[in-house]
Amino acid sequence: MAFVGHVNGLVGGHGSHGNVPAGSSCQRQSVVRCTPRTSRTVYMTVSKDAVAVPTNTHAPAAVQPGESHLAHADAYKFEDFDQYVMNTYVRFKIAITKGAGCKLYDSTGKEYLDLVAGIATCTLGHGDARLAKTVQEVMSNVHHVSNLFYIPPQGELAKKLAQRSIADRVFFCNSGAEANEAAIKLTRKYFFAKPENDGKVPVIITANQSFHGRTLATVTATGQAKYQKNFTPLVQGFEYCNYNDVEGLKAVVEKLKNSSTHKLAGIMMEALQGEGGVVPATYPFLRTARNLCDDNDALLIFDEVQVGVGRTGSLWGYEQSGVLPDVFTVAKGLAGGVPIGAMLCREKCNVFKPGEHASTFGGNFLATSCGLTVFNALFEGNVLENVKQRGAQLKAGLLELQAKYPSVVEECRGMGLIQGVQLKSSAGFTSIDIVGKAIEKGVLFVPAGPSVLRMVPPLVISAAEIAQGLSTLDAVFAELSK
Ligand SMILES: Cc1ncc(COP(=O)(O)O)c(C=O)c1O
C-alpha cells in the first residue's frame, strides 16, 4: 500500500478527552514535504492453511516512478470527517494512515515518533506482527460467540491475570469506563450483601482531579466538574477528597460515619492520576485508604486503566505503592489497542451472580486472544525491564531539560513510561502549544491538561527513540521560550 500524500496541520484534542480549547495553536496548518513509504505484505503459515499476515517490515519502500505524494495533497477529506463524525474531540489536523513500531505516518507520508501510543494503549507499538497474526487467526476461525458459551482464551487470560495479581476473579468488558462501572456495581452489591446496610446509601469516595470515564456513573466518580457540567443529575453515592490528602480522606470517612443515611462502601483511586496531570499517589495516602476500608468493611478499588499492564515498570501500578486493593480495573494497554476492559477482584468480593452483570462483547475471542498475545509478549520480551530502563532514561532527560529551562519546567513526575512535565504558570505557553510545535517536528506528545505535557509511549520504545523525543522537546522549549 502506498501512502497518498499531502498537507496537514496540527492536531488538537488532547487524547481521549478532546478538551483542547478551540482556537488554540493546534489548529494551525502547515505544509510538509513528505517521504513516501509503503508497507509490505509477507506470507507466513500460521495454521494448516497458509494465510497472508501483513507483517510490518518497518522498511520504507522506494517511491514509485512518477509518484508524487504532494500530488495527492488534498486526498484526505478532513471536511467530510468533520461533517459526519460527531464533534466530541478537537483534533490535530493530521490523518494517520500507517504505523510501524513506535513510528506513525500521516497521509502525506510524514513520519512521527509516537510518544502517545493511543493514550497509553498500544503496548507493543504499531503493526506488531504477533498481534497481526493473532487477529488473522481469530478472524479466520471464530471471533465472537457470546458469553452463553465457554470461550477458551477468555478463561486463559483470566487465569494469567489472576495468577499474576491479587485478583481471584475477572470480569471482561470493552473499555475503562465499563470496567469502572462494573467495579462500582460490585461495590454496591458487596455493600448490600450485609443486612445491616439495608436502606442506606452506599458511598464511594474518589479524588478530585481523578478520571474514571464518561458513562454517567464514572463521570460522577471523576472528580472534575468540567466533565460533569450539563450532565446532571449525576449518580448518587459519591463523595470526593483531594488526592494525596490524608486528613481530607479521613474527614470524608468521618462525615459518613456520622451520617444516618449514607455509609462508606468503597474508596476508588488511581495509583497515579494520568489525566489529572501525571500525579503519583503517595504511600501514606493509599495506606490510609487501605486502613479506612479495612476498618469499615469497604472495598479499596484501584483504577489501573491507564497505569496497569506494565506502564509503570511493574505489571500493576499498585505494586509501586505496596498497598493492595480488593478490586482493580484495567483496559487501555491490556490488548495493545484492541478494545478490552476488565474488572478484577479478590474472592471475598466476588459477589455477582448470573444475570447481575454482563457484556455482549466482553471477553470475546478477538479481545482476549489479543490480550493473551500482549500478556505473553510482556514477559517473553522482557518488556517490563525495558519500561524501567527507558523510563529512567526519559526521567533523567526530562530533569536535564528542567535544569536547562528553569523558567519553563516546574516539575517532572511519573513512573516508568508514564512521565509528565508540569509547566510553570509563567512559562508563557501551554502543553497544547508544545504538542503543536512537536508535531511540526515529527514527535507526538499528549497534554494532561493545559499545564502538563504527558509521555506514554509504547512499552517497546528504544533508547534511540527516547533520545529523539527528548531532543525534540529541547528544540520545542528553545523555540517557544524565545
Ligand atoms: C484512569 C482512567 N480510568 C478510566 C478511563 C476511561 O477509559 P475508557 O476511555 O476506555 O472508557 C481512562 C481513560 O483515559 C483513564 O485514564
The ligand as an ORCA input file, in Angstrom:
! r2SCAN-3c Opt
* xyz 0 1
  C      -7.607      6.137     34.826
  C      -8.653      6.026     33.752
  N      -9.812      5.423     34.037
  C     -10.777      5.276     33.117
  C     -10.612      5.753     31.847
  C     -11.703      5.586     30.827
  O     -11.323      4.599     29.923
  P     -12.109      4.451     28.536
  O     -11.839      5.684     27.756
  O     -11.532      3.203     27.935
  O     -13.544      4.289     28.879
  C      -9.415      6.405     31.497
  C      -9.221      6.963     30.158
  O      -8.390      7.784     29.920
  C      -8.414      6.536     32.483
  O      -7.257      7.140     32.217
*
